[in-house]
Amino acid sequence: MLKRKVYDELLKWKKERKSGLKKCLMIKGARQVGKSYIVKAFGEAEYKSYIPIDFHKQPKMKEIFTGELTPDEIYKRMTAYIPNIQLIAGDTLIFLDEIQYCANARTAIKFLAEDMRYDVISSGSLLGLSYSDDDDGLVEAPASIPVGYERQITMYSLDFEEFLWAYGYGAEAIDYLKEYFESDKQIPESIHDKYESLFREYMVVGGMPEVVADFAKHKDFNRVANIQADILAEYQDDISKHAKGREKQYVRMCYDAVPKQLAKEIKKFQYSTVEKGQTRRKFGGSIKWLKDANLVNTSYNVHEPFIPLLANANEDQFKLYINDTGLLTCVYGFDTKLAILNNTIKGNAKGGIYENVIAECLVKKGYTLYYYKPDDTHELEFVVEKNAEVIPVEVKAGNTASVSLNSFIDKFSPSVAYKLIGGRNGKVGVKITLPHYMVMFL
């Protein structure tokens, strides 16, 4: 079993339920990030009884939520539809998977949360979409959304630390590495080379659980590419099935345009990359669809780097990043993967790939993405809110000069500024230079 950080969030929620929390849990996230897998592992390990219900694979189970939606009636019907079911008060987890296919189940979440006899987790594909944006005829809007009775968390593919866990690196090894992040000591070259190589593998393999588990076992990059291609095909199928009307074509065009845009010198998303001469009016809804489906990470330009960054964001100036860098490098092809592994990749695509992986790592750390481009000569790849101030994060594929970061420091005097590079760590004033892999400690 792959160790996942989200497991601790599930344990925390279970503990709060024991203390009287009247909220069920909903896990959102892109397809293939391991939502069903982690709930199954959690349910079987932490409860005496685990009851999974998949409304997509078992459409008859929707009958459990037909009629009166009181907990007593629901649980009674559950015993009729599920053989040998064990409902143990205080020690049962019910998993409502693909809940978007059962509107009444979503409505019933409120009543199940208040009942407190059993814990309930729900999940499903593309739950970030509004019901009006989903063209799947089997997906119906619930009569009532359980506002206030549902804790929602978003799950992502593995971050770099989880990737290291899958490789057998334990807490002791990672804590040792973190000592160099927290001190002025420079990391030894041999250790740096090892982790920089592992980070490049992470860029190629990505964090999709099936891919990571297979690579940890077989160490075969061809198998990696094949599994990634299957996941990308599933994403394309989702677009064809769930995007509405002409949006099917537009969403697909926008998704396909992201790798092309990242390979250009200017990384800001331009609608002309999708189709020459087009604007937000045609493709704005498609970009929103991709964002809501968790297939891309979005970063908006801020005209002033002050908190709250949201209030200073320009929605017309943004960058898009693929949700998993392994999938991005799969799109680019095997030769690009090889160049990344050998650290010989050059050109604008190199910068785009490194931006993508840092964006991915920051999102998985809980940061909302913004960038700062005040004029045509200065640009900071990321600015984030941390400890009630705005912190700049510059990303260099190699280790070139920091004109934009130095300008930001001179103008805004942040308490700390990060420069992520391909070399080792160092510090000059408030500017802390770190190797890319240390982004996991920010």
C-alpha positions as CSV (number, residue, x, y, z in Angstrom):
1,M,0.0,0.0,0.0
2,L,1.3,3.5,-0.9
3,K,1.5,5.7,2.1
4,R,-0.6,8.9,1.6
5,K,-0.8,12.0,3.7
6,V,-4.5,12.2,3.2
7,Y,-4.8,9.2,5.5
8,D,-4.0,11.4,8.5
9,E,-6.8,13.8,7.5
10,L,-9.2,10.8,7.5
11,L,-8.0,9.8,11.0
12,K,-8.5,13.4,12.2
13,W,-12.1,13.4,10.8
14,K,-12.9,10.1,12.4
15,K,-11.6,11.4,15.8
16,E,-13.8,14.5,15.4
17,R,-16.8,12.3,14.6
18,K,-16.2,10.5,17.9
19,S,-16.2,13.9,19.6
20,G,-19.6,14.7,18.1
21,L,-18.8,16.3,14.7
22,K,-22.0,16.2,12.6
23,K,-20.3,16.2,9.2
24,C,-19.8,13.5,6.6
25,L,-16.6,13.6,4.5
26,M,-16.5,14.2,0.8
27,I,-13.2,13.5,-1.1
28,K,-12.9,15.4,-4.4
29,G,-10.1,15.2,-7.0
30,A,-9.2,14.2,-10.5
31,R,-9.7,10.6,-11.7
32,Q,-6.9,8.1,-10.8
33,V,-5.5,10.0,-7.9
34,G,-6.4,7.2,-5.5
35,K,-9.6,8.3,-3.8
36,S,-11.4,5.0,-3.7
37,Y,-8.2,3.1,-2.9
38,I,-7.4,5.2,0.2
39,V,-10.9,5.0,1.5
40,K,-11.0,1.2,1.2
41,A,-7.6,1.0,3.0
42,F,-8.9,3.3,5.7
43,G,-12.2,1.6,6.1
44,E,-10.8,-1.9,6.4
45,A,-8.0,-0.9,8.8
46,E,-9.8,1.6,11.1
47,Y,-13.4,0.1,11.4
48,K,-14.8,-3.3,12.3
49,S,-17.3,-3.0,9.4
50,Y,-16.6,-1.3,6.0
51,I,-19.5,-1.0,3.5
52,P,-18.6,0.2,0.0
53,I,-21.4,1.2,-2.4
54,D,-20.4,2.2,-6.0
55,F,-23.4,3.8,-7.7
56,H,-21.7,3.6,-11.1
57,K,-20.9,-0.1,-10.9
58,Q,-24.0,-1.0,-8.9
59,P,-26.8,1.2,-10.2
60,K,-29.4,-0.9,-8.3
61,M,-28.0,0.4,-5.1
62,K,-29.7,3.8,-5.9
63,E,-32.9,2.1,-4.7
64,I,-31.5,2.3,-1.2
65,F,-32.1,6.1,-1.4
66,T,-35.5,5.9,-3.1
67,G,-38.4,7.0,-0.9
68,E,-38.2,8.2,2.6
69,L,-34.7,9.5,3.4
70,T,-34.6,9.0,7.2
71,P,-31.5,7.2,8.5
72,D,-33.7,4.4,9.8
73,E,-35.3,3.7,6.4
74,I,-32.0,4.1,4.5
75,Y,-30.1,1.6,6.8
76,K,-33.1,-0.8,6.7
77,R,-33.1,-0.8,2.9
78,M,-29.3,-1.2,3.0
79,T,-29.7,-4.5,4.8
80,A,-32.1,-5.6,2.2
81,Y,-29.8,-4.8,-0.8
82,I,-26.4,-5.8,0.7
83,P,-26.0,-9.5,1.8
84,N,-24.3,-10.2,5.1
85,I,-24.0,-6.5,5.9
86,Q,-22.8,-5.6,9.4
87,L,-24.0,-2.2,10.8
88,I,-22.0,-1.8,14.0
89,A,-22.8,1.5,15.8
90,G,-19.7,3.6,16.3
91,D,-17.5,1.3,14.3
92,T,-18.9,1.2,10.7
93,L,-17.7,3.2,7.7
94,I,-20.1,3.5,4.7
95,F,-18.5,4.6,1.5
96,L,-20.7,6.2,-1.2
97,D,-18.6,6.1,-4.3
98,E,-19.5,7.9,-7.5
99,I,-22.1,9.7,-5.5
100,Q,-22.9,12.0,-8.5
101,Y,-24.9,9.1,-9.9
102,C,-27.3,9.1,-7.0
103,A,-28.8,12.6,-6.3
104,N,-30.9,11.3,-3.4
105,A,-27.7,10.0,-1.7
106,R,-26.2,13.4,-1.8
107,T,-29.4,14.9,-0.4
108,A,-29.4,12.3,2.4
109,I,-25.9,13.2,3.6
110,K,-27.4,15.8,5.9
111,F,-29.5,13.2,7.7
112,L,-26.8,10.6,7.9
113,A,-24.4,13.2,9.3
114,E,-26.8,14.1,12.1
115,D,-27.6,10.5,12.9
116,M,-24.1,9.8,14.2
117,R,-24.5,6.0,14.4
118,Y,-22.2,5.3,11.4
119,D,-19.5,7.3,9.6
120,V,-20.0,8.1,5.9
121,I,-17.5,9.2,3.2
122,S,-18.6,10.1,-0.3
123,S,-16.5,10.5,-3.4
124,G,-16.8,10.5,-7.2
125,S,-15.3,11.7,-10.5
126,L,-15.5,15.3,-11.6
127,L,-17.3,16.4,-8.4
128,G,-15.8,19.8,-8.9
129,L,-18.1,20.5,-11.8
130,S,-21.4,22.2,-11.2
131,Y,-24.4,19.9,-12.2
132,S,-25.3,22.3,-15.0
133,D,-21.8,21.8,-16.6
134,D,-22.0,18.0,-16.6
135,D,-23.5,16.4,-19.7
136,D,-23.6,12.8,-18.3
137,G,-27.3,11.9,-18.5
138,L,-27.0,9.7,-15.4
139,V,-25.8,12.6,-13.3
140,E,-28.6,14.4,-11.6
141,A,-28.6,17.5,-9.4
142,P,-29.8,16.6,-5.8
143,A,-32.9,18.2,-4.4
144,S,-30.8,19.7,-1.6
145,I,-27.1,20.2,-1.1
146,P,-26.0,19.2,2.4
147,V,-24.5,22.6,3.2
148,G,-22.9,22.6,6.7
149,Y,-23.0,18.8,7.0
150,E,-20.2,17.9,4.6
151,R,-16.5,18.4,5.0
152,Q,-14.8,18.5,1.6
153,I,-11.2,17.8,1.0
154,T,-9.3,17.6,-2.4
155,M,-7.0,14.8,-3.0
156,Y,-4.1,15.0,-5.5
157,S,-1.6,12.5,-7.0
158,L,1.4,11.8,-4.9
159,D,3.6,14.7,-3.9
160,F,7.4,14.4,-3.9
161,E,7.7,13.3,-0.3
162,E,5.1,10.6,-0.9
163,F,7.0,9.6,-4.0
164,L,10.1,9.2,-1.8
165,W,8.1,7.1,0.7
166,A,7.2,4.8,-2.2
167,Y,10.9,4.4,-3.0
168,G,11.6,3.3,0.6
169,Y,12.8,6.6,2.0
170,G,11.6,7.0,5.5
171,A,11.1,9.8,7.9
172,E,14.7,9.7,9.1
173,A,16.1,10.3,5.7
174,I,13.7,13.1,4.9
175,D,14.2,14.7,8.3
176,Y,18.0,14.6,7.6
177,L,17.5,16.4,4.3
178,K,15.2,19.0,6.0
179,E,18.0,19.9,8.4
180,Y,19.8,21.6,5.4
181,F,16.6,23.5,4.6
182,E,16.3,24.8,8.1
183,S,20.0,25.7,8.5
184,D,22.7,27.6,6.6
185,K,24.7,24.4,6.0
186,Q,25.1,23.5,2.4
187,I,23.9,20.1,1.4
188,P,26.8,17.8,0.4
189,E,27.1,17.4,-3.3
190,S,26.7,13.6,-3.3
191,I,23.4,13.9,-1.4
192,H,22.2,16.7,-3.6
193,D,23.0,14.8,-6.8
194,K,20.9,11.8,-5.5
195,Y,17.8,13.9,-4.7
196,E,18.1,16.0,-7.8
197,S,18.1,12.8,-9.8
198,L,15.1,11.5,-7.9
199,F,13.3,14.7,-8.5
200,R,13.9,14.4,-12.2
201,E,12.4,10.9,-12.0
202,Y,9.4,12.3,-10.2
203,M,9.0,14.7,-13.2
204,V,8.9,11.8,-15.6
205,V,7.0,9.2,-13.5
206,G,4.7,11.7,-11.9
207,G,2.5,11.0,-8.9
208,M,-0.4,9.0,-10.2
209,P,-0.6,6.1,-7.7
210,E,-0.9,3.3,-10.3
211,V,2.1,4.7,-12.1
212,V,4.2,5.1,-9.0
213,A,3.4,1.7,-7.6
214,D,4.2,0.0,-10.9
215,F,7.5,1.9,-11.3
216,A,8.5,1.2,-7.8
217,K,8.1,-2.5,-8.5
218,H,9.4,-2.8,-12.1
219,K,11.6,0.3,-12.7
220,D,10.4,0.3,-16.3
221,F,9.9,3.7,-18.0
222,N,8.0,2.0,-20.9
223,R,5.4,0.7,-18.5
224,V,5.2,4.2,-17.0
225,A,4.5,5.7,-20.4
226,N,1.8,3.1,-21.2
227,I,-0.1,3.6,-17.9
228,Q,0.1,7.4,-18.3
229,A,-1.2,7.2,-21.8
230,D,-4.2,5.1,-20.5
231,I,-4.9,7.8,-17.8
232,L,-4.7,10.6,-20.5
233,A,-7.2,8.5,-22.6
234,E,-9.5,8.3,-19.6
235,Y,-9.3,12.1,-19.2
236,Q,-10.2,12.5,-22.9
237,D,-13.1,10.2,-22.4
238,D,-14.3,12.2,-19.4
239,I,-14.3,15.4,-21.5
240,S,-16.2,13.7,-24.3
241,K,-18.8,12.3,-21.8
242,H,-19.2,15.1,-19.4
243,A,-18.5,18.4,-21.2
244,K,-21.7,19.8,-22.8
245,G,-22.5,20.3,-26.5
246,R,-19.8,22.3,-28.3
247,E,-17.8,22.5,-25.1
248,K,-16.7,18.9,-25.7
249,Q,-14.5,20.1,-28.6
250,Y,-13.5,23.4,-26.9
251,V,-12.4,21.7,-23.6
252,R,-10.4,19.2,-25.5
253,M,-8.7,21.9,-27.6
254,C,-7.9,23.9,-24.4
255,Y,-6.5,20.9,-22.6
256,D,-4.3,20.0,-25.6
257,A,-3.1,23.6,-25.8
258,V,-1.6,23.7,-22.3
259,P,1.6,21.6,-23.1
260,K,2.1,23.8,-26.3
261,Q,1.8,27.0,-24.2
262,L,4.2,25.8,-21.6
263,A,6.8,25.0,-24.3
264,K,6.8,28.7,-25.4
265,E,8.9,31.5,-24.1
266,I,5.7,33.3,-22.8
267,K,4.0,30.9,-20.4
268,K,0.9,33.1,-19.9
269,F,-2.1,31.2,-21.5
270,Q,-3.1,32.7,-24.8
271,Y,-6.4,31.8,-26.4
272,S,-4.7,32.1,-29.8
273,T,-2.7,29.0,-28.8
274,V,-6.0,27.1,-28.9
275,E,-7.3,28.7,-32.1
276,K,-5.8,31.7,-33.9
277,G,-7.8,34.9,-33.3
278,Q,-10.0,33.6,-30.5
279,T,-10.7,35.1,-27.1
280,R,-12.1,34.4,-23.7
281,R,-15.6,34.7,-25.1
282,K,-15.2,31.4,-26.9
283,F,-13.0,29.4,-24.6
284,G,-13.4,31.0,-21.2
285,G,-16.0,28.4,-20.2
286,S,-13.8,25.6,-21.3
287,I,-10.9,26.8,-19.1
288,K,-13.3,26.9,-16.1
289,W,-14.4,23.3,-16.9
290,L,-10.8,22.1,-16.8
291,K,-10.1,23.9,-13.6
292,D,-13.3,22.6,-11.9
293,A,-12.5,19.1,-13.1
294,N,-9.1,19.4,-11.4
295,L,-7.3,18.6,-14.6
296,V,-5.3,21.8,-14.5
297,N,-3.8,24.2,-11.9
298,T,-4.4,27.9,-12.5
299,S,-2.1,30.8,-11.6
300,Y,-3.3,34.4,-11.9
301,N,-1.2,37.5,-12.3
302,V,-1.4,40.0,-9.5
303,H,-1.0,43.7,-10.2
304,E,0.1,44.3,-6.6
305,P,1.8,41.7,-4.4
306,F,-0.2,42.4,-1.3
307,I,-2.5,40.2,0.8
308,P,-5.1,39.1,0.0
309,L,-3.7,38.2,-3.3
310,L,-7.1,37.1,-4.5
311,A,-8.2,40.8,-4.4
312,N,-5.3,41.8,-6.6
313,A,-5.6,39.0,-9.2
314,N,-6.2,39.7,-12.8
315,E,-8.6,37.0,-14.1
316,D,-7.7,37.8,-17.7
317,Q,-4.0,37.1,-17.2
318,F,-3.3,33.5,-16.1
319,K,-1.2,30.4,-16.6
320,L,-2.4,26.8,-16.8
321,Y,-0.4,23.9,-15.6
322,I,-1.2,20.2,-16.0
323,N,-2.3,18.6,-12.7
324,D,0.5,15.9,-12.8
325,T,3.9,16.6,-14.4
326,G,4.3,13.0,-15.3
327,L,1.3,13.3,-17.6
328,L,2.7,16.5,-19.1
329,T,6.0,14.7,-19.9
330,C,4.0,11.8,-21.4
331,V,2.4,14.2,-23.8
332,Y,5.8,15.6,-24.8
333,G,7.0,12.0,-25.6
334,F,9.7,9.5,-24.7
335,D,12.7,11.6,-26.0
336,T,11.7,14.5,-23.7
337,K,11.5,12.1,-20.8
338,L,15.0,10.8,-21.5
339,A,16.4,14.3,-21.8
340,I,14.9,15.2,-18.4
341,L,16.3,12.1,-16.8
342,N,19.7,12.8,-18.3
343,N,19.4,16.5,-17.4
344,T,20.1,17.5,-21.0
345,I,16.8,19.1,-21.9
346,K,17.1,22.6,-23.3
347,G,14.9,25.4,-24.7
348,N,11.7,27.0,-23.5
349,A,10.0,23.6,-22.8
350,K,12.6,23.0,-20.0
351,G,11.4,26.1,-18.2
352,G,7.8,25.2,-18.7
353,I,8.3,21.7,-17.3
354,Y,10.1,23.0,-14.2
355,E,7.4,25.6,-13.6
356,N,4.7,22.9,-13.9
357,V,6.3,20.6,-11.3
358,I,6.8,23.5,-8.9
359,A,3.3,24.6,-9.4
360,E,2.1,21.1,-8.7
361,C,4.2,20.8,-5.6
362,L,2.9,24.1,-4.2
363,V,-0.7,23.2,-4.8
364,K,-0.2,19.9,-3.0
365,K,1.2,21.9,-0.1
366,G,-2.0,23.9,0.1
367,Y,-0.9,27.1,-1.6
368,T,-3.1,29.0,-4.1
369,L,-1.1,29.9,-7.2
370,Y,-0.3,33.5,-8.3
371,Y,2.5,35.0,-10.3
372,Y,3.8,38.6,-10.5
373,K,4.6,40.2,-13.8
374,P,4.5,44.0,-13.4
375,D,6.1,44.8,-16.8
376,D,7.7,43.3,-19.9
377,T,11.1,42.8,-18.3
378,H,10.3,41.4,-14.8
379,E,8.4,38.2,-13.8
380,L,8.2,36.0,-10.7
381,E,6.9,32.6,-11.4
382,F,5.0,32.4,-8.1
383,V,4.0,34.6,-5.2
384,V,2.3,32.8,-2.3
385,E,0.6,33.8,1.0
386,K,2.5,32.5,4.0
387,N,2.5,33.8,7.6
388,A,0.3,36.8,6.7
389,E,2.7,38.1,4.0
390,V,3.4,37.6,0.4
391,I,6.5,35.4,-0.3
392,P,8.1,35.4,-3.8
393,V,9.2,32.0,-5.3
394,E,11.4,32.2,-8.3
395,V,12.0,29.1,-10.4
396,K,15.1,28.5,-12.5
397,A,15.6,25.4,-14.5
398,G,19.3,26.0,-14.1
399,N,20.9,28.7,-12.0
400,T,20.8,32.0,-13.9
401,A,20.7,35.6,-12.5
402,S,17.8,36.7,-10.3
403,V,16.9,40.1,-11.8
404,S,13.2,39.8,-11.1
405,L,13.6,38.4,-7.6
406,N,16.2,41.0,-6.6
407,S,14.0,43.8,-7.9
408,F,11.1,42.4,-5.8
409,I,13.2,42.2,-2.7
410,D,14.4,45.8,-3.1
411,K,10.9,47.1,-3.7
412,F,8.8,45.1,-1.2
413,S,11.3,43.9,1.5
414,P,9.8,40.4,2.1
415,S,11.1,38.6,5.2
416,V,12.2,35.7,3.0
417,A,12.4,35.1,-0.7
418,Y,13.0,31.7,-2.4
419,K,14.9,30.9,-5.5
420,L,14.5,27.3,-6.7
421,I,17.4,26.1,-8.9
422,G,19.1,23.0,-10.2
423,G,22.1,23.6,-7.9
424,R,22.7,23.4,-4.1
425,N,21.3,25.6,-1.3
426,G,22.7,28.9,-0.1
427,K,21.6,32.2,1.5
428,V,22.3,35.9,0.8
429,G,20.3,38.3,3.0
430,V,16.6,37.3,2.8
431,K,17.1,35.4,-0.4
432,I,17.3,31.7,0.1
433,T,18.5,29.5,-2.8
434,L,17.2,26.0,-2.7
435,P,17.4,23.0,-5.0
436,H,14.1,22.2,-6.7
437,Y,13.3,19.1,-4.5
438,M,13.3,21.2,-1.4
439,V,10.0,22.8,-2.5
440,M,8.5,20.0,-0.4
441,F,9.6,21.9,2.7
442,L,8.2,25.4,1.8
